Amino acid sequence: MGTLFIVPTPIGNLEDITLRALRVLREAALIAAEDTRTSRVLTRHFDINTPMTSYHEHNKLSKLDEIFAALETADVALISDAGTPGISDPGYELIAAALARGYEVVPLPGACAITTALVGSGLAADSFRYVGFLPRKTAALRARLKDLRAGRETIVAYESPYRLADSLALIAEVMGGERRVCVARELSKKFEQFYRGSARELRDLFAADSPRGEVTLVIAGADPGETRWSEEQVRSALRRRLAAGEAH
Ligand code: SAM
């Protein structure tokens, strides 16, 4: 019986592949890749000739049989387009199904935008909450931010550069303009940049100009001494109390 290896790949800079990842990719009988065209650039660069099959969001269930057939006799390596498979990338179902069938699953440590952005943000990294991609629709995003507002942990989210300005405006509105935020852009790439400031400052900075490339957003947790309510908090508390007939 083979082993399923979960292999992180670089999120930009090809030097971030590990020696172990290269060995595992060379020694596996099959690489299951989110996008074989993207991953062939990587394998060609490192002179890896292992056969590859696609395993992506839209075929992941139909691919299980093929991957388990390979695992019966040899090792399989799972990779995504960039970073760690299973982190807002296909992988979870395969990993869960492999474990349920009794296969050994071995995850390799490696590149991931979450931890890279978090430690570079300068915000507290002792306790944090990863929330995946922020909701696209304004109402859903507002509700999500309200849910997150009182948490003390630092928040890490993936975000599209096109929605960044609107999201920062809502963060300032819901969590308060003084909340510390960091936009980590193009991590490990040539134009890597960290924008650190208050939600209000970054909202104003990006209002006129969306950034290019990939973006991870880091938001400070609620300050334990934070007693001031945002305007939105005051309004919604008032609305609730008026609706309950508590005030006139
Ligand atoms: N599995 C990946 C990981 O481990 O980081 C994440 C995959 S998710 C589909 C892609 C999102 O991750 C992007 O939209 C962006 O928010 C973030 N991301 C990936 N690479 C990045 C980079 N080089 N710089 C900043 N954010 C990045």
Residues whose N, C-alpha, C, O or C-beta is under 5 A from the ligand:
A	BS01	SAM	I11 G12 A82 G83 T84 P85 I87 S88 D89 A111 C112 A113 I114 Y158 E159 A184 R185 E186 L187 E214 V215 T216
